[in-house]
Amino acid sequence: MTLEKLSESLTKVVKKITFATFIDEKFVKEIIRDIQRALLSADVNVRLVFELSKRIEERALKEKPKGLGKKEHVLRILYEELVKLVGKKKEIPLKAKIMLVGIQGSGKTTTVAKLAKFYLKKGLKPCVVACDTYRPAAFEQLQQLLEPINVKLFGSADAKDPLKVLKESLEKVRKYDVVIVDTAGRHKSEKELFDEMKKLAEILKPDEKFLVIDSTIGQRAREQAKAFHEAIGITGVILTKLDGSAKGGGALSAVAETGAPIVFIGTGEKIDDFEPFDPDRFISRLLGMGDLRSLMEKVKEVAKEKDFESILKGDFTLLDLQEQLEGISKLGKLGSIIKMIPGISMMLSKEHIDLTEKKIKKYLTILNSMTIEERLNPKILNSSRIRRIAMGSGTSIEEVRELINYYKTMKKAIRSFRRGAFRGRFPFKIKI
């Protein structure tokens, strides 16, 4: 989950409100102080924090709840004001020419690949034009990132003139739905960087000009957004490295303050750790209120062409268990998934989530050390096989037996479900 410490602090505020026995002025002032501490720790601008907390306090004490209890009323105000703090939602362009700009080291090249993968998932045909001709091995890095996802790259490792690269590529990119142009980061001087960007924009005539900003710079994101906007008129911002960034709150609020919409956020190092920025969904997760819509979208992306009905009808094997655990792993970090389920994150500690995530990884390592025959027919797992699996997976015999016991428990639960709720035909299909 992005902004983990901020999320933990704000989730505690939500818990405090939820379990409060009485909401009065003293209690409201107390939670306002908690909110202030949480936001200031995340590097949100002091002025913005006090403006926000003043609005929350005034609304909580003066507005009359409409069809809501006092607790729900205060929670709604907190939610609404935090959504305002991080800006408005921008519709994601589908078929478009997109120019990516940013300071060197902002994660721009990696973002190019993430953006291309995003459009691939949408069923579109993206391509990339490499116009960073200054940074050593920039073209090769793009090649390495794009080849595994089969995205066409235009340009060359020997190119010296980015304007020439773009001009020569324009005719070739016409058949693609999305054209992503990677530009150089800071080089020689700021003036030269901006002059080159303006010329590239004149040639490309992009539908979108996205500025890539490293969120670890915090409040300084405002200066970058303002400078680039004045130079070329950016239409959106992509914030990278938002996972684990102590200053992520500062970057989010600073960018929103400039009026430049945040379009995407980078939530990890993997190519799939990238998502459109939706203020409502983002704040829901931040407050531990869940985001089932995003979770279902993730599930659809990694869904196996196998439904739960087939498992119920057949015999649940270790291979079925492996597929389910792999599906959970593909969804992302367990903590991030749990954040999307309303209420669950409030009941589970971070330590418990971390332990479960480690167990899933260990179970998959053990399952990968088994033969197909063993996964399809667990009954053949005798002592010598278990010993071999433990050695092959770098685990202990006890850990292999723990996995087998977990499998037996799952199988027993499925059988019970089949005898009880599942009679003849399952009423609906559940995609795994």
Buried (B, 14 or more C-beta within 10 A) or exposed (E): BBBBBBBBBBBBBBEEBBEBEEBEEEBBEEBBEBBBEBBBEBBBBEEBBBEBBEBBBEBBEEEEBEEEEBBEBBBBBBBBBBBBBBBEBBEBBEEBBBBBBBBBEBBBBBBBBBBBBBBBEEEBEBBBBBBBBBBEEBBEBBBEBBEEBEBBBBBEEEBEEBBBBBEBBBEEBEEBBBBBBBBBBBBEEEEEBBEBBEEBBEBBEBBBBBBBBBBBBBBBBBEBBBBBBEBBEBBBBBBBBBBBBBBBBBBBBBBBBBEBBBBBBBBBEEBBBBBBBBBEBBBBBBBBBBBEEBBEBBBEEBEEEBBBBEBBEEEBBBBBBBBBBBBBBBBBBBBBBBBBBBEBBBEBEEEEBEEBBEBBEBBBBBBEBBEEEBBBBBEEBEEEBBEBBBEBBEBEEEBBBBBBEEBEEBBEEBBEEBEEEBEEEBEEEEBB
